[in-house]
Amino acid sequence: MKTQNGILNMVSEPGTIKENALRITGQAEPPPSHEFWGRGNEATMTKTLMCLALASLLPVTACFGQSYYPVTRPGTERWVYAGCVNWQGGPTTCSGASIFTTAYLEGNGHTTAYHTFPIPSSWIREAYVEPRVFYKRLDNVTINGSQPIIIKAGQRGCMLSTGPVNNCNETTTSAFDIRQAIGNPEFISNCVGSTCANLDLGVVGYTPIYWVEEKPEYIHVGFTRQHVNSNSYNHWMQPTAAYGIWNATKDYISRHPEQGRMALNDMALPFGGLFDIAGLWRPSHWNHQYGTAVDVRARSANHPPLGEYSLPDDPALHDQFLDDCTNRGAIIAQRENTGKENQHIHCEWPNYN
């Protein structure tokens, strides 16, 4: 049973085969507030709302136990304690323990069926043990009552197509590449044999990132099967960026009312983190991780138009909108994939996360 302080104990009765029990604990967290979808992700997207949104895609049981609170920023080191107690509840020694994190399915808008498996999750290490490298999992651990474990939120191995980074391989690493950090809900397990204690870790991600609703000046486009086939999952931004792009579209349309509206493609996922457009858990869209960037459709003369609200294939008009983004605070404004089917304008604002 799960107690109020976050401890999950599985205690056998005296006389049974397993007289020792495992536990894993974390610092007690205040209960989340309950807000509606779209008002900010500090405590939104609770498991109830997420299950309702994904009800047609996954079994109900996939949602049990999942939490989106607290939100831990990628790169943060978080401590938990793996423990072993006897049937009386006192500390004892357990040998051969395995400790590891696991990502929940369908987390943060990542559709499991259209991603490679297993899902990456945060790496860990034992505290006070040298060298200070992180591991995908810890095996054959001896727990003398309680063992402190450090979780590196969002840490993972060498998955970049460009090759390994310094001091990094597929099982251990002391390097941290923010471009690879996954925004996902996770839990950590302390297991001996088939007996496990689990502790929910909330989600690795960024706050504040908010849902950006459609406005008279723009519509949402760009949903993919990798991210739930819904524009509700790829249009989240920090407030400064959200107001920046809104004002930039207002400025452009005030000069070109014939445009009507504009088509805004990817921003960020609900809790930020890796936006893996190919479903391979690689940072192909890594500069969309903070909620500071947006891609605006701009049709290419070499391909059919992608909707009536794409900007015309006119470099002069593109330059005007690039200026609009810059005048509204964007630090990056550039044309991308020029001449290709997915030609677009990328505008990016400062990161205040």
N, C-alpha and C positions, 0 to 999 in steps of 0.2 A: 504494500500500500504506500501511497505517497503522502508524506506528512507535510505540514504547512511550511517547514523550513527548506523544502526542496529535497529532502533525503528520500531515496527509494530503497527500502530494505526488503529483502526476501529472506526471512528468518525461519529456519526449520525448527520443528518441535524437538525437544530432547528425546533421544532414542532413535531418531531417524538416521538415514545414511549420511545425510549432509547436515552436520551440526553447526558448521560455520556458515555465515551469510556474508554476502558482498554488499557494499554500498558505494555510492559516489555522490558527493555533495558539492554544492556551490553556495556562495553567499546569498542569503535570502534577498529577493528582489521585491519591491513594492508592486502591488497588483496593478495591471494596466487599466487605463481608463477605456471607456467604450465609445468610440466615435464611428461615424459612418464613413463608408468608402469614399475616398476622394478628398478628405479633409486634412490629410497629412499622415505620414506613415509611422509616426512615433508609436502609435498604439492601434492603428487601423489594420485591416486585413487580418483580423483574428481568424482562428481556424474555422469558425462558423461561417463568416463571410466568404472565406476562401473556398470552403466546401460547397457553398451555394453556387459560387461562380463556376466551379469546375464539376458540378454534379453530373453532367452528361459525359465526363471524360474519365472519371476514376471511381473505384468502389468507395463507399462511404468509409470503410475501415481505414483507408489510406490517410484520412484526416485526423484520426484519433491521436491525441497527444501532441499534435503539432502546434507550435506557438510562434508568434512573430514579435515576441517581447522577451528580453530586452534586445535592442539593436546594438551590435558591437561593430565598431569601425574596423575594416580590414587593416591588418598589421598590429592591432592591439594584442597584448599578451594578457590572457585571462587565467586565473588560478582556479582549479577545482581539486577535490581531494578524493582519491580512491581509497576505500577502507575495507576492512574485514573484521567482522565481529562474531563472537561465539553465540551460542543459543541464549545466553543470559544477557546479551547486548553489550558485553565488554569487548575491548580490543583483543585481537588475536592475530596469528600469522596465516596467510594464504600464499601458496606457491603456484607458479604456472599461470598467473593472471595475464589476460590480454586486455589492453585498453586502447580504444580507438573511437573516432568520431564517425558519424554517418549523416548524410544529407537526407532530408525527407524528400519523397517523391513530389513532383509537381510544384516545387517551391519557387517563389518569386517570378512566376511566369515562364519557367522553363518546362516545356512539355517533355516528359520523360520518354515517351514513345519515339520522339524525333530527335533525341540526343544519344550520343554514345554512352555506354554504361560500363563501369559504375560511375556515379556522380562524384566529382571531386568534393572533398570536405577538408576542414581545417586539420593541420598537422599538429603534433604534440611532442612534448619531451618531459622527462622527469626533472623536477626542480633539484638544484644542488648537485647535479651530475655533470661531469665534464666528459667530452667537449659539449658545448652548448649548441647542439644541432637538433633539428626537429625531424620527427619520423612520421611516416604515414600511419604507423601503428606501433605499439609497444607490446612485445610478446615475452612470455616467460618471466614476468615481473613477480618478485617476491614482495608482498605487502605486509609490513609489520605494524598492524593496527591501522595506520593511515599513511598514505603516500601522496605528497603534493604533485600535481600534474599541471604543466603550463600549456595552454592552448594558444597557438598563434593564429588569430582569426583570419581566415582567408588564405592561409599559407598552403602551398602545394608544391609538387615536384616540377621537373623540367618538362613542360608540355609545349613549349614554344617551337614552332616550325623552324625558327632560325637557329636552333641548337641549344645546348646546355648553357647555363649561366654559371658564374663562379661558385665553387663549393656546392654544387647541386647535382643530385642524381635522382633516380626514380624512387629511392627508399629513404634517403636522408638528405637534409639540406640545412644550411645556415644562411642562405640567401633569401631575399623576399622580393618578388616582382609584383608590384601593385597592379600591373596590367592583367595579371592572371587571377586576381582575387575574385572568388565567386560570391555573389550575394545570394545566400540560401539559408533556410531554416535548418538547424542541425541538432543532433543529440549526441551525447558521449556515453559509451558503454564500458563497464568493468566486468569482465567475464572470466570464469574458470569453468572449462568444459562447456556444457550447455546452459549453465546458470549465469545470468547476467543481471546487473543493476544498471539502470539507465537514468540519465539526467538531461532534461531538455535545456538547450543552450540559447533558445531564441533564434535570432537571425543575424548573419554577418551582412552588414550593409551600411548605408549612410542615411543620416537625417540632417536637416529636414528636406525631404523630397516630396513633392505634392503632385497629385493628379492635375493635369492641364486639360481643362475642358475645351470643347470646340467653341469658337467665337464666330461672330458674323464675318470676320475677316479671313478665317481659315477653317479647313476640315482636317480630320485625321486620315492618314493613309498608311499603308506599309505593313499591315499585320501578316504574320507568317505562321505556318503550322508549328515551327520550332518554339513559338511563344503564344500558344493557346488559340491561334487563329482569331485574335481579337485585338482591336486597337486600344482596348482598355489597359493593356500591359506594356505598351511601348511608348507611352506619352506621359512621362513623369519628369519633373524638373525642379530645380531649386527656384525660389521665388524671384530672385534677380534675373535669372535667365528667362523664366516664364513671362515676366513683364517686358523684358527686352525684346523677345521675338514678337509678342503681341503688338507692341508699339511700332516695331519695324514693319510689320505687315500693314498696320494702319497708315503709316507714312507712305508706303509704296502705293497702296490702293487709292489713297487720296489724290495721287498724281495720275493714276491709271485706273479709273473706275471701271473700264472695260474688262479688267482682270476679274472682277467680281469677288472671288475669294482665292486663297492660296492653299496648297496641299502640303501639310507638314507631315513628314515621315518620322523616322525614329528619333526619340529623345533619349530616355533611359527607362530601365525596368523599375518596378515599384520601389525596390530598396537599393537600386543602383547595382554596382558590381559588374562583373563580366557580362557584356552583351554579345553573346556568341551567335551571330546570325546564321552560321552554318550548322549549329548543333554539335560542334566538336569540342566544346569547352576550350577553345583557343581565342585569343584576343583580337579577332578580326575587326571588331568594332569597339576597341578598348577605350577610345576617347569619349564614349557615351556612358561611361561608368559612374560619373558623379552627378548627373542631372544638370549639366551645364551646356549641352550641345543639342542642336537640332539640324536635321537635313530637310531641305525644302526642294520639292520636285521642280526640275527645270528640263523640259522635254528636249530631246536631241533630234536634229533633222535627219539623222541616220536611222531612227527607229520610230515606230508609231507612238503617238502621244499617250502618256500614262495618265489619262483622265483630263477632264476639261479645265481643271484648276492648276495644271502645271504651268510654270512660267514659259513664255515663248522661247525658242532657241535663238535668242538675240543677245549677243555679248554686251551690247550697250545697256539693255534692260537688266541683264545680270549684274553689271557693274553698279547700276543704280541701287539694286537691292543690297548688294554687298556694302555699299556706303550707308544704306539705311541701318543695317545691322551694326556697323561700326559706330555710327552716330548714336545708337541706342546702347552703347557700352560693350559690344562684342570685342573680344581681344583677338579672335580669329574669324575671318570671313573670307571664304575661298570657294572657287568652283571645283568640283571633284568629279572624277569619272567622265571627263569631257569626251563627247562623241559616242559614249556608250549608252545602253538602254536605261541604265540607272543614273544618268547624269543628274547632278543635283548641286545645290548650294549649301555649304556647311557653315553654320554660324555658331560660335562658341563664346560663352561668357566666363568671367573669373569664377574660380572655385572657392566658395566660402565654407566648404564642409570641413 
